[in-house]
Amino acid sequence: MGEYSFLLAIAVVFMFGTMSPGPSFILVAKTAVSKPFREGIGVAVGLGLGAVFFTLLAILGLYTLFKVVPFLYEVFKVLGGLYLLYLAYKIWKHSAESLSLDMKLEKKSKSFFKAVLFGFITQISNPKTAIILGTIFAALLPKSMPDYGEILLCLLAFFIDASWYCIVVVLLSTKKSQKVYLRFKKYIDRVAGTLLAALGIKLAID
């Protein structure tokens, strides 16, 4: 089993990276307090699948490709930044709409599968995730991958990412959290939209 010990080091580093605040956290938190529970879980699952997508790309050498062709990385960054700006615009646009607790559970809610797709697209809109994973793998992967190592890495990425955001959803989907959100909806939405816009601009031009 010693040949799989590298997974523990990768898990620890990836866990701290996942828990650091960013666009994904903002969207999960807002979904948890403003949408049905199933939608929040769907977004969390989609983010986990996005982490698997980037894990596969990192394993296949996307990190190396970005280093060899920097222009490609710039294109990915600009597209990702524009997507985050689009999400920020949508949040600001609807920030002044008033909702009751019942309306919160019914109005404009996505199906579980649409929420999964939304989470997935949000995750892959940030190519820095691929760079982070590529860096982690370059530093911590063994020279020779053991049997099923790639599969275990993908499962690890999905479990850590999806589990963390599911925990966020559970903590923020309580009645108390929802009531606080409804009371200060306009301000919370505008802060979330501003942060997403700032992250989108930073992603595009950094």
Secondary structure per residue as TSV (DSSP state, phi and psi in degrees):
chain	resnum	aa	ss	phi	psi
A	1	M	-	360.0	-14.4
A	2	G	G	-61.1	-25.6
A	3	E	G	-68.2	-15.1
A	4	Y	G	-101.9	8.3
A	5	S	T	-64.3	-23.5
A	6	F	H	-61.9	-24.7
A	7	L	H	-63.5	-34.5
A	8	L	H	-65.4	-45.3
A	9	A	H	-62.7	-43.6
A	10	I	H	-63.4	-40.7
A	11	A	H	-60.9	-43.4
A	12	V	H	-64.6	-47.6
A	13	V	H	-65.0	-44.3
A	14	F	H	-65.2	-35.5
A	15	M	H	-63.4	-45.5
A	16	F	H	-65.9	-36.4
A	17	G	H	-65.2	-39.9
A	18	T	H	-66.2	-38.2
A	19	M	H	-78.3	-11.6
A	20	S	S	-72.0	139.0
A	21	P	-	-61.6	143.6
A	22	G	S	-170.7	-170.1
A	23	P	H	-55.9	-41.1
A	24	S	H	-61.8	-43.9
A	25	F	H	-63.5	-43.0
A	26	I	H	-59.7	-45.8
A	27	L	H	-69.9	-37.9
A	28	V	H	-65.3	-44.0
A	29	A	H	-62.2	-44.8
A	30	K	H	-65.9	-40.8
A	31	T	H	-63.3	-40.7
A	32	A	H	-61.6	-41.1
A	33	V	H	-88.0	-15.1
A	34	S	H	-119.6	-5.2
A	35	K	S	-130.5	168.3
A	36	P	-	-59.7	154.3
A	37	F	H	-56.4	-42.2
A	38	R	H	-62.0	-32.2
A	39	E	H	-69.2	-40.3
A	40	G	H	-62.4	-43.1
A	41	I	H	-64.9	-38.8
A	42	G	H	-61.4	-43.6
A	43	V	H	-62.1	-42.2
A	44	A	H	-61.3	-42.2
A	45	V	H	-64.4	-42.0
A	46	G	H	-61.5	-39.0
A	47	L	H	-64.1	-38.8
A	48	G	H	-63.1	-41.4
A	49	L	H	-65.9	-35.5
A	50	G	H	-62.7	-38.0
A	51	A	H	-64.5	-36.9
A	52	V	H	-65.0	-42.3
A	53	F	H	-57.4	-47.8
A	54	F	H	-70.5	-30.8
A	55	T	H	-63.5	-44.5
A	56	L	H	-62.6	-43.1
A	57	L	H	-64.7	-38.5
A	58	A	H	-65.1	-41.2
A	59	I	H	-63.2	-38.2
A	60	L	H	-80.3	-6.9
A	61	G	T	105.6	22.2
A	62	L	H	-62.4	-35.8
A	63	Y	H	-58.0	-44.9
A	64	T	H	-65.4	-39.7
A	65	L	H	-61.9	-42.2
A	66	F	H	-63.8	-34.7
A	67	K	H	-70.2	-37.1
A	68	V	H	-76.9	-37.5
A	69	V	-	-122.6	78.8
A	70	P	H	-57.7	-30.6
A	71	F	H	-59.7	-36.9
A	72	L	H	-63.4	-39.6
A	73	Y	H	-64.8	-39.2
A	74	E	H	-62.5	-40.0
A	75	V	H	-62.2	-46.4
A	76	F	H	-60.1	-42.2
A	77	K	H	-63.9	-45.2
A	78	V	H	-63.2	-45.0
A	79	L	H	-61.8	-42.6
A	80	G	H	-64.1	-41.0
A	81	G	H	-64.5	-39.4
A	82	L	H	-65.4	-37.0
A	83	Y	H	-64.7	-42.9
A	84	L	H	-65.3	-36.9
A	85	L	H	-64.9	-36.9
A	86	Y	H	-63.8	-43.7
A	87	L	H	-63.8	-39.6
A	88	A	H	-62.6	-41.2
A	89	Y	H	-61.4	-43.8
A	90	K	H	-63.7	-39.8
A	91	I	H	-65.9	-45.4
A	92	W	H	-62.4	-41.3
A	93	K	H	-58.3	-37.2
A	94	H	T	-102.5	8.4
A	95	S	T	-65.1	-31.0
A	96	A	T	-85.0	-6.1
A	97	E	-	-71.6	130.7
A	98	S	-	-88.5	144.1
A	99	L	-	-133.8	146.3
A	100	S	-	-94.7	172.6
A	101	L	H	-63.3	-38.2
A	102	D	H	-68.4	-41.0
A	103	M	H	-62.9	-35.7
A	104	K	H	-58.1	-36.5
A	105	L	H	-82.1	-12.1
A	106	E	H	-118.8	-39.7
A	107	K	T	-73.8	126.5
A	108	K	T	54.8	31.6
A	109	S	-	-84.8	145.5
A	110	K	-	-88.6	155.4
A	111	S	-	-69.4	165.9
A	112	F	H	-58.1	-44.4
A	113	F	H	-70.1	-35.3
A	114	K	H	-67.4	-35.2
A	115	A	H	-65.8	-39.1
A	116	V	H	-61.7	-45.0
A	117	L	H	-63.5	-40.8
A	118	F	H	-60.5	-45.9
A	119	G	H	-63.0	-40.4
A	120	F	H	-63.2	-48.2
A	121	I	H	-63.3	-40.0
A	122	T	H	-60.7	-42.8
A	123	Q	H	-64.7	-46.2
A	124	I	H	-79.8	-3.2
A	125	S	T	-74.9	-10.7
A	126	N	-	-113.2	94.4
A	127	P	T	-66.9	-11.0
A	128	K	H	-62.5	-25.5
A	129	T	H	-60.6	-40.9
A	130	A	H	-64.4	-38.9
A	131	I	H	-65.7	-43.2
A	132	I	H	-61.8	-47.2
A	133	L	H	-64.3	-41.1
A	134	G	H	-60.9	-39.7
A	135	T	H	-66.1	-44.3
A	136	I	H	-59.6	-47.6
A	137	F	H	-65.3	-40.4
A	138	A	H	-60.9	-34.4
A	139	A	H	-84.5	-32.5
A	140	L	H	-116.5	-14.6
A	141	L	S	-73.4	142.8
A	142	P	-	-70.3	161.2
A	143	K	S	-63.2	-33.9
A	144	S	S	-119.3	119.5
A	145	M	-	-75.6	128.3
A	146	P	-	-69.2	168.7
A	147	D	T	-56.0	135.6
A	148	Y	T	64.3	14.8
A	149	G	H	-61.7	-41.4
A	150	E	H	-62.9	-42.9
A	151	I	H	-63.7	-42.6
A	152	L	H	-64.7	-37.4
A	153	L	H	-63.7	-41.9
A	154	C	H	-65.3	-43.8
A	155	L	H	-63.0	-39.4
A	156	L	H	-63.4	-46.2
A	157	A	H	-61.3	-43.9
A	158	F	H	-64.9	-46.0
A	159	F	H	-62.8	-46.6
A	160	I	H	-65.7	-48.4
A	161	D	H	-66.6	-51.9
A	162	A	H	-64.9	-40.2
A	163	S	H	-63.5	-44.4
A	164	W	H	-60.7	-47.3
A	165	Y	H	-72.9	-27.8
A	166	C	H	-65.1	-38.9
A	167	I	H	-62.5	-43.2
A	168	V	H	-59.8	-43.6
A	169	V	H	-62.0	-45.8
A	170	V	H	-61.7	-42.8
A	171	L	H	-69.2	-34.1
A	172	L	H	-99.3	-0.5
A	173	S	-	-97.7	13.5
A	174	T	S	-73.8	158.5
A	175	K	H	-57.9	-38.7
A	176	K	H	-63.2	-45.8
A	177	S	H	-63.0	-40.2
A	178	Q	H	-65.9	-40.2
A	179	K	H	-65.5	-39.9
A	180	V	H	-62.9	-42.7
A	181	Y	H	-61.7	-47.9
A	182	L	H	-61.5	-34.5
A	183	R	H	-69.3	-37.9
A	184	F	T	-116.1	28.9
A	185	K	H	-51.3	-50.4
A	186	K	H	-57.9	-44.6
A	187	Y	H	-73.5	-40.7
A	188	I	H	-63.2	-45.0
A	189	D	H	-62.9	-40.5
A	190	R	H	-71.0	-34.4
A	191	V	H	-66.2	-45.5
A	192	A	H	-61.5	-43.6
A	193	G	H	-63.3	-40.8
A	194	T	H	-64.3	-43.8
A	195	L	H	-63.5	-42.3
A	196	L	H	-63.8	-42.0
A	197	A	H	-61.8	-43.3
A	198	A	H	-63.0	-42.2
A	199	L	H	-66.6	-37.4
A	200	G	H	-64.2	-43.9
A	201	I	H	-65.0	-43.1
A	202	K	H	-62.0	-42.9
A	203	L	H	-61.0	-41.5
A	204	A	H	-72.0	-34.6
A	205	I	H	-110.8	-11.1
A	206	D	-	-66.8	360.0
